[in-house]
Amino acid sequence: MQIDMRRIDPSLNMNRFYSVGLTKDLFGQHGVHRQWGRFGTWGRHCHDWYRTQTEAETALSDLVKQKLARGYLIKLPASEGQGL
C-alpha cells in the first residue's frame, strides 16, 4: 500500500510531495518507507522498521494524519480521479 500526498500553495511558493508506503524485507521485518520533497526533485527518503505489520500500519496511519493536519491532500490515482 502506498499513499501519495501533495501540498501546493503558490502564495508561499510551496510545491511539495509526500509519499508513504508499507514495505517488508527478506527477513520478515515490516517497515514504512517515506519519501518527501519539492516536485521536480528526487527528494529525501527513509525507512523505519517495526516488529509487526500492525505496528507499521499504525505508524503509517499516524504519518498520514500528521500530514493531513498540515495541509497535505491525498492524490488519487489517475484511474480513480477520472471516474472510470
C-alpha positions as CSV (number, residue, x, y, z in Angstrom):
1,M,0.0,0.0,0.0
2,Q,1.3,3.5,-0.9
3,I,-0.3,6.8,-0.2
4,D,0.8,9.9,-2.2
5,M,0.1,13.4,-1.0
6,R,0.6,16.9,-2.2
7,R,0.8,20.4,-0.7
8,I,0.6,23.3,-3.2
9,D,0.4,26.9,-2.2
10,P,1.5,29.4,-4.9
11,S,1.4,32.3,-2.5
12,L,4.1,30.7,-0.4
13,N,6.0,29.2,-3.4
14,M,5.2,25.8,-2.0
15,N,5.0,22.7,-4.2
16,R,5.7,19.6,-2.1
17,F,5.0,15.9,-2.3
18,Y,5.0,13.3,0.4
19,S,4.8,9.6,-0.3
20,V,4.5,6.8,2.4
21,G,4.1,3.1,1.9
22,L,4.4,-0.3,3.7
23,T,7.4,-2.5,2.9
24,K,8.7,-5.9,4.0
25,D,12.2,-7.1,3.8
26,L,13.6,-10.7,3.2
27,F,13.9,-11.3,6.9
28,G,10.2,-10.6,7.7
29,Q,10.6,-7.2,9.2
30,H,7.8,-4.8,8.4
31,G,8.6,-1.2,7.6
32,V,7.4,2.2,6.4
33,H,9.1,3.9,3.5
34,R,8.8,7.7,3.3
35,Q,9.8,10.0,0.5
36,W,9.3,13.7,0.5
37,G,10.5,16.9,-1.2
38,R,9.7,19.5,-3.8
39,F,8.2,18.5,-7.1
40,G,10.8,18.1,-9.8
41,T,13.4,16.7,-7.4
42,W,14.1,13.2,-6.1
43,G,13.6,14.5,-2.6
44,R,14.7,12.6,0.5
45,H,13.7,9.2,1.8
46,C,14.0,7.0,4.8
47,H,12.9,3.6,6.1
48,D,11.5,2.9,9.6
49,W,11.4,-0.7,10.7
50,Y,8.9,-2.4,13.1
51,R,8.5,-5.8,14.7
52,T,4.9,-6.4,13.4
53,Q,2.8,-5.4,10.5
54,T,0.3,-3.9,12.9
55,E,2.9,-1.5,14.3
56,A,3.9,-0.5,10.8
57,E,0.3,0.1,9.8
58,T,-0.3,2.2,12.9
59,A,2.9,4.3,12.1
60,L,1.7,4.8,8.5
61,S,-1.7,5.9,9.7
62,D,-0.2,8.4,12.2
63,L,2.1,9.9,9.5
64,V,-0.8,10.4,7.1
65,K,-2.9,12.0,9.9
66,Q,0.0,14.4,10.7
67,K,0.4,15.4,7.0
68,L,-3.3,15.9,6.5
69,A,-3.3,18.2,9.6
70,R,-0.5,20.3,8.0
71,G,-2.5,20.9,4.8
72,Y,-1.4,18.0,2.5
73,L,-4.1,16.5,0.3
74,I,-4.2,12.8,-0.8
75,K,-3.5,12.4,-4.5
76,L,-5.9,10.0,-6.2
77,P,-4.6,7.6,-8.8
78,A,-5.3,8.7,-12.4
79,S,-7.9,6.0,-13.0
80,E,-9.9,6.9,-9.8
81,G,-9.7,10.7,-10.5
82,Q,-11.3,10.3,-13.9
83,G,-14.4,8.5,-12.7
84,L,-13.9,5.4,-14.9
